[in-house]
Amino acid sequence: MRIRPTVRLLVIDPQQRILLFKIEDNVPLDPAHPDMTVYWVTPGGGVDPGETFEQAGLRELWEETGIRAAALGPWVGRRSRVLHFPDEQVQFAERYYLLPVATSQVALTNLYPGEQQVYRAHHWWTLAELWQPDAPVLPPGLPDLLAALLQGDIPPEPVQLL
């Protein structure tokens, strides 16, 4: 099984909202829910060879949102999951970073063709909205983690996300 280091970004705007992308994909991201093909997810992606998680996070931020940042915030969460593709199984080793940004303007011009095919929408979610989404939000437990983070409760070690 191939292991794919992955960075995920908890992008928070000045109004304390989190940016999520609505995705529709034929590869289910949750083995417990194989029918789930439409979901909301944080920006992020794979760490390229030779990149650090931080470098990958800044690159992914630019590619997926058009937003530039000088550095990532703290590493606040981790998650491991296995996806079953037609030709292989891949274990995603995800790190979640908190990333406050100064703008809520999103530009999708740098999305790769594969990302453009599955992208359906983006939305800046308030914490209250996050508790009642119109489709599943990944990772599970994101509202609880975000509630703590918005109150300034940064975990001393990254928390395990389901």
Backbone as a ProteinNet text record, in pm:
[ID]
protein_1_A
[PRIMARY]
MRIRPTVRLLVIDPQQRILLFKIEDNVPLDPAHPDMTVYWVTPGGGVDPGETFEQAGLRELWEETGIRAAALGPWVGRRSRVLHFPDEQVQFAERYYLLPVATSQVALTNLYPGEQQVYRAHHWWTLAELWQPDAPVLPPGLPDLLAALLQGDIPPEPVQLL
[TERTIARY]
84.9	0	89	53.9	128.2	79.7	172.6	138.8	156.9	53.8	57.2	51.6	165.1	161.2	73	-17.5	-117.2	-129.5	-140.1	-161.5	-303.3	-371.2	-505.6	-500.6	-578.1	-570.8	-704.1	-700	-815.8	-802	-848.4	-833.1	-944.8	-904.7	-999.3	-988.2	-1099.8	-1099.9	-1117.2	-1111.1	-1123	-1257.1	-1360.8	-1490.1	-1503.2	-1390.5	-1386.2	-1466.2	-1465	-1531	-1424.9	-1459.8	-1367.5	-1406.5	-1306.6	-1329	-1336.7	-1444.3	-1458.3	-1498.8	-1457	-1493.3	-1594.2	-1695.4	-1790.9	-1739.5	-1725.8	-1668.7	-1772.2	-1774.3	-1852	-1756.5	-1732.5	-1631.5	-1684.2	-1640.5	-1685.6	-1598.9	-1495.6	-1412.9	-1457.8	-1527	-1574.4	-1457.5	-1466.1	-1359.5	-1377.3	-1489.6	-1515.3	-1559.3	-1470	-1506	-1634.3	-1665.9	-1788.4	-1913.3	-1894.4	-2006.4	-1970.5	-1970.2	-1926.5	-2016	-2138.5	-2227.6	-2200.6	-2115.8	-2091.4	-1995.6	-2049.1	-1967.8	-1974.7	-2061	-2069.3	-2042.4	-1946.2	-1905.9	-1833.4	-1818	-1740.7	-1607.9	-1501.2	-1367.1	-1279.8	-1178.6	-1084.7	-993	-937	-836	-713.6	-640.9	-518.1	-493.1	-383.5	-349	-218.2	-166.7	-47.2	79.3	172.6	305.4	393	447.5	532.7	669.7	738.1	873.6	963	1035.6	1126	1060.7	929.7	857.1	837.8	831.5	786.4	634.7	571.5	427.4	395.3	479.9	455.8	464.9	567	579.7	460	419.4	304.8	178.1	161	43.3	34.2	145.4	145.5	119.7	177.4	153.5	6.4	-48.2	-188.4	-283.1	-250.3	-331.6	-339	-225.4	-220.7	-295.3	-268.2	-330.4	-482.4	-531.7	-675	-756.9	-691.3	-767.3	-717.3	-595.6	-536.4	-485.9	-491.4	-446.2	-300.3	-222.6	-82.2	-68.4	18.5	49.8	200.1	255.1	398.4	433.4	342.2	368.4	236.4	239.4	122.4	114.7	-3.4	-20.1	16.6	-26	13.4	-51.2	20.5	-28.7	-122.5	-252	-351.6	-422.6	-410.9	-482.1	-411.5	-444.5	-388.6	-495.8	-482.7	-581.1	-516.3	-548.5	-501.1	-622.3	-626.5	-738	-689.7	-755.3	-718.8	-829.7	-790.2	-884.8	-855.4	-962.1	-951.8	-982	-875.6	-888.9	-897.6	-942.6	-953.8	-822.2	-709.8	-581.9	-489.9	-526.2	-440.5	-513.7	-456.1	-501.3	-396.9	-445.1	-354.2	-391.1	-290.9	-311.4	-274.8	-372.7	-350.5	-312.1	-191.7	-143.5	-157.1	-268.6	-305.2	-259.9	-209.7	-181.5	-269.2	-335.6	-423.6	-355.9	-346.7	-284.9	-388.3	-383.3	-465.4	-399.4	-479.4	-422.3	-516.1	-501.9	-578.8	-528.9	-622	-586.3	-654	-602.5	-652.2	-763.8	-802.2	-902.4	-999.8	-1115.6	-1209.1	-1231.8	-1147.2	-1154.3	-1085.9	-1158.1	-1105.4	-1100	-985.8	-968.7	-941	-1018.3	-1006.6	-928.3	-858	-790.3	-673.1	-620.5	-503.7	-539.4	-669.3	-708.6	-661.1	-614.3	-576.9	-702.7	-691.2	-809.4	-885.9	-817.3	-885.7	-962.9	-908.2	-978	-1099.5	-1084.7	-1196.7	-1313.1	-1282.3	-1387.2	-1471.8	-1411.9	-1486.2	-1537.2	-1484.6	-1525.5	-1669.4	-1749.3	-1887	-1914.2	-1849.3	-1873.2	-1769.6	-1764	-1688.9	-1773.5	-1746.9	-1826.9	-1743.5	-1755	-1695.8	-1801.8	-1778.4	-1875	-1853.7	-1961.9	-1954.8	-1960.4	-1922	-1928.4	-2072.4	-2167.8	-2308.9	-2352.7	-2313	-2349	-2285.6	-2165.3	-2091.8	-2162.1	-2243.6	-2317.5	-2435.3	-2476.4	-2593	-2563.3	-2467.9	-2431.6	-2535.7	-2530.8	-2620.4	-2563.2	-2438.5	-2370.5	-2267.6	-2218.4	-2120	-1997.8	-1940.5	-1818.8	-1707.1	-1594.9	-1478.7	-1365.3	-1292.5	-1305.1	-1418.8	-1469.5	-1564.4	-1496.7	-1570.6	-1512.8	-1461	-1468.8	-1419.7	-1491.3	-1624.4	-1688.9	-1637.1	-1614.1	-1561.9	-1421.9	-1336.4	-1200.8	-1204.5	-1285.2	-1291.8	-1343.7	-1443	-1496.1	-1385	-1302.4	-1190.7	-1089.5	-1054.3	-954.6	-1000.1	-1126.8	-1177.4	-1180.6	-1180.9	-1173.1	-1028.5	-933.8	-792.3	-732.2	-804.3	-755.5	-677.4	-548.7	-460.8	-403.7	-424.8	-375.6	-222.5	-163.2	-16.6	40	-39.4	-3.9	-121.5	-96.5	-208	-307.9	-435.4	-539.5	-566.3	-604.1	-639.4	-782.6	-799.9	-931.2	-976	-1104.3	-1156	-1162.7
-118.4	0	124.1	215	341	435.2	508.8	609.4	746.6	830.1	964.2	1068.6	1133.4	1245.1	1355.4	1406.6	1503.5	1616.4	1737.7	1854.7	1905	1938.1	1995.5	2128.8	2225.4	2361.3	2405	2450.2	2510	2660.4	2706.5	2846.5	2928	3024.7	3106.2	3251.6	3309.8	3449.4	3546.2	3677.3	3775.2	3769.8	3712.4	3699.7	3568.3	3497.3	3370.2	3259.6	3259.9	3156.1	3065.3	2938.3	2841.7	2816.1	2804.8	2780.4	2630.1	2586.9	2447.8	2443.2	2334.6	2310	2196.8	2214.9	2107.7	2027.4	1897.5	1807.5	1701.6	1665.5	1550.4	1459.7	1341.3	1251	1108.6	1025.7	887.3	797.2	853.4	777.3	813.9	723.3	755.2	778	884.4	917.6	855.9	793	733.7	589.3	492.3	351.5	310.5	378.1	347	395.3	486.8	542.6	539.7	421.6	412.3	487.2	522.7	597.6	748.1	793.2	936.1	983.6	1048.3	1101.3	1252.9	1315.2	1461.1	1498.5	1588.9	1625	1759.4	1816.8	1940	1901.1	1964.8	1930.6	2056.1	2052	2163	2166.3	2281.9	2286.5	2204.2	2159	2085.4	1979	1905.3	1800.6	1735.2	1661.3	1581.5	1663.5	1607.2	1665.5	1607.4	1692.9	1647.7	1604.1	1515.7	1475.7	1597.9	1600.3	1711.4	1827.8	1827.3	1933.4	1897.6	1999.2	1980.9	1994.7	1954.9	1976.1	2124.8	2208.3	2352.7	2408.6	2367.3	2413.3	2367.6	2241.6	2189.3	2266.3	2299.1	2373	2510	2580.5	2713	2702.4	2599.7	2577.8	2543.7	2451.1	2412	2530	2612.6	2731.1	2818.1	2843.8	2926.3	2859.1	2729.7	2660.5	2654.2	2629.2	2604.5	2729	2835.2	2953	3083.8	3085.5	3209.7	3297.5	3248.1	3324.9	3290.1	3391	3370.4	3394.7	3317.4	3335.1	3315.4	3379.8	3369	3238.8	3191.5	3070.5	3008.8	2880.5	2814	2841	2827.6	2833.2	2698.7	2674.2	2551.2	2426	2315.4	2183.7	2141.2	2127.8	2106.6	1972.1	1900.3	1773.3	1677.3	1548.7	1446.4	1340.8	1276.5	1174.6	1080.2	953.8	855.1	780.6	764.1	691.6	624.2	515.9	440.2	455.9	491.2	497.4	381.9	324.8	211.1	257.6	273.8	310.9	183.1	191.2	69.1	-8.9	61.8	-5.8	-13	50.8	46.5	98.6	67.9	126	229	342.4	449.1	491.7	494.7	546.7	694.7	778.4	922.1	954.9	1006.7	1049.8	1201.2	1248.6	1389.7	1467.1	1585.9	1683.5	1805.2	1852	1968.8	2087.4	2197.8	2320.4	2431.3	2506.9	2627	2737.5	2811.3	2915.7	3035.8	3131.1	3255.4	3332.5	3389.6	3468.7	3604.8	3700.9	3838.1	3868.3	3770.9	3795.5	3678.5	3704.9	3596.8	3586.1	3653.1	3645.3	3516.9	3434	3308	3314	3272.8	3263.4	3117.6	3063.7	2922.5	2900.5	3000.7	2994.7	2897.5	2858.3	2770.4	2624.3	2591.1	2451.9	2365.7	2245.6	2149.6	2094	2041.5	1987.8	1883.9	1794.3	1695.4	1759.8	1868.2	1941.2	2014.4	2070.4	2140	2045.2	1919.8	1822.5	1787.8	1785.1	1743	1860.6	1980.6	2100.3	2137	2165.6	2209.3	2348.2	2380.7	2511	2531.3	2655.8	2682.6	2775.7	2770	2850.3	2877.5	2998.7	3034.7	3006.5	2907.6	2859.9	2923.5	2971.2	3007.8	2877.4	2884.1	2765	2715.1	2805.4	2765.3	2691.6	2739.3	2672.3	2533.9	2521.8	2395.8	2281.7	2315	2212.4	2158.8	2228.8	2186.7	2194	2115.4	2123.1	2056	2091.3	2030	1900.6	1870.3	1746.6	1716.8	1593.6	1562.1	1652.9	1679.7	1759.5	1665.7	1673.2	1592.2	1682.1	1645.2	1520.5	1528.5	1410.9	1411.3	1474.2	1545.7	1612	1751.8	1796.6	1930.8	2040	2035.2	2141.6	2150.7	2036.5	2038.7	2099.7	2057.6	2111.7	2261.3	2302.6	2444.3	2528.1	2476.2	2550.6	2579.7	2481.7	2502.1	2600.8	2584.6	2672.3	2817.4	2841.5	2978.9	3044.4	2963.7	3017.5	3032.8	3005.2	3019.3	2897.3	2786.3	2663.9	2582.6	2613.3	2543.4	2422.3	2300.6	2182.9	2179.5	2134.8	2127.5	2023.1	1922.2	1820.3	1808.2	1774.3	1758.3	1652.5	1683.8	1590.1	1488	1368.9	1263.7	1286.4	1300.3	1317.4	1183.8	1156.1	1029.3	1030.2
0	0	0	-87.2	-95.3	15	75.8	176.1	112.2	124.9	66.1	177.4	207	302.5	244.7	326.9	281.1	382	332.3	417.4	395.7	505.2	499.9	573.8	527.5	580.6	639.7	762.6	828.2	807.8	691.5	649.8	715.1	797.6	874.6	828.8	791.4	744.5	862.2	837.4	946.7	1021.6	960.5	1027.5	1105.4	1122.4	1196.4	1128.1	993.9	916	854.8	835.1	775.4	630.6	545.7	403.8	378.3	312.9	271.9	124.9	59.6	-78.8	-85.7	-168.2	-193.5	-312.7	-290.5	-389.6	-425.9	-553.1	-597.2	-673.5	-616.5	-670.6	-664.4	-755.9	-755.3	-667.1	-604.4	-510.6	-370	-300.5	-165.6	-69.8	8.8	102.3	239.2	263.9	395.1	375	407.9	387.4	460.8	569.4	643.7	569.4	473.7	396	247.1	184.2	44	-54.4	-12.8	-101.6	-98.8	-6.2	8.9	-101.3	-201.2	-309.8	-318.8	-239.1	-230.9	-85.9	-64.8	70.6	68.3	186.4	205.9	268.2	224.2	271.9	274.7	358.9	368.5	246.1	213.4	107.9	149.5	51	78.9	-24.7	-5.9	-100.9	-64.4	-159	-136.1	-121.9	-46.5	-29.9	-140.7	-225.1	-334.7	-282.9	-355.5	-314	-295.9	-185.2	-155.8	-83.8	-70.5	-1	145.5	229.6	366.6	367.9	477.6	489.7	479.1	539	537.3	395.2	320.8	182.5	98.7	117.3	43.8	79.9	208.1	250.6	186.1	180.1	117.3	-32.4	-95.6	-238.7	-263.5	-185.1	-202	-177.5	-78.3	-51.6	-176.6	-238.8	-358.9	-474.6	-496.6	-609.6	-596.5	-476.6	-459.8	-425.4	-376.4	-334.9	-395.6	-446.7	-494.8	-381.5	-258.7	-141.5	-113.9	-85.6	-46.9	102.9	165.8	307.7	324.9	425.6	451.3	523.4	607.2	684.8	728.1	757.3	812.6	961.2	1014.8	1159.5	1219.7	1342.7	1410.4	1351.3	1364.7	1328.4	1440.3	1410.7	1516.6	1510.4	1399.6	1388.3	1296.1	1312.9	1225.9	1201.9	1087.1	1049.7	950.1	960.6	864.8	811.2	680.4	620	492.8	457.1	338	234.9	113.5	2.1	-92.6	-144.3	-234.8	-376.6	-453.8	-593.5	-676.4	-801.6	-882.4	-893.8	-898	-920.8	-799.1	-687.7	-569.1	-446.8	-330.9	-205.1	-162.6	-113	-71.2	69.7	156.2	291.4	291	324.6	333.6	477.3	496.3	627.5	631.3	690.2	684.1	807.7	782.6	887.9	862.8	968.4	960.4	1027.3	952.9	1002.4	1010.2	1117.6	1131.7	1050.6	973.3	889	878.7	970.7	956.4	833.9	757.5	640.5	650.4	574.4	582.4	483.6	402.6	299.6	290.9	237.9	208.1	56.7	-19.9	-165.9	-212.7	-286	-335.6	-487.6	-543.6	-688.6	-723.2	-814.1	-849.8	-978.8	-1024.9	-1154.5	-1157.6	-1041.8	-1038	-1011.9	-1009	-987	-1103.4	-1070.3	-1173.6	-1239.7	-1361.7	-1430.5	-1347.4	-1278.8	-1195.5	-1082.3	-1025.3	-919.4	-976.5	-1095.3	-1159.2	-1185.9	-1218.1	-1249.4	-1127.9	-1007.9	-888.3	-806.1	-828.8	-755.3	-790	-684.9	-707.2	-649.3	-537.2	-474	-364.4	-316.2	-193.5	-107.9	20.5	113.5	237.8	288.3	417.4	523.7	607.6	705.8	842.5	901.4	1043.7	1122	1247	1330.7	1340.9	1355	1363.4	1236.8	1119.4	994	983.7	1036.9	1027.1	1100.1	1198	1271.3	1190.6	1083	1004.8	854.4	806.6	664.9	574.9	447.5	349.4	291.7	324.6	284.2	393.3	401.3	505.2	498.5	616.2	628.4	674.1	603.7	639.2	682.5	785.8	860.3	962.3	1000.7	1112	1234.1	1312.3	1429.3	1402.2	1276.8	1244.9	1324.2	1340.3	1418.3	1562.3	1626.4	1763.6	1768.6	1676.2	1672.1	1645	1548.2	1513.5	1629.3	1702.2	1817.8	1917.2	1945.4	2039.1	1982.4	1856.2	1794.5	1792.5	1762.2	1756.6	1894.1	1999.7	2135.9	2181.4	2090.9	2123.9	2189.5	2192.8	2255.3	2152.5	2139.6	2046	2119.9	2068.6	2139.9	2142.5	2254.3	2261.1	2165.5	2134.4	2035.5	1938.7	1811.4	1717.7	1767.7	1758.2	1801.4	1690.6	1732.4	1637	1588.5	1459.1	1399	1340.9	1345.6	1292.7	1141.8
[MASK]
++++++++++++++++++++++++++++++++++++++++++++++++++++++++++++++++++++++++++++++++++++++++++++++++++++++++++++++++++++++++++++++++++++++++++++++++++++++++++++++++++

